[in-house]
């Protein structure tokens, strides 16, 4: 599988509702570990942003879809 196809697959997966729910779940688990004290914010930050970005892009894309076109 070429790099482009793989990137395209992950981009498509992240834009599906299952991908969004999975990303939200992983973010919630990471925040739980920070809350319990098993992990630090500095150590978890890169992973958290990696899983939060697809959610933000998904929500931003949905908002753009709702704007009526002239």
Beta strands, then each sheet from edge to edge (+ up, - down):
end
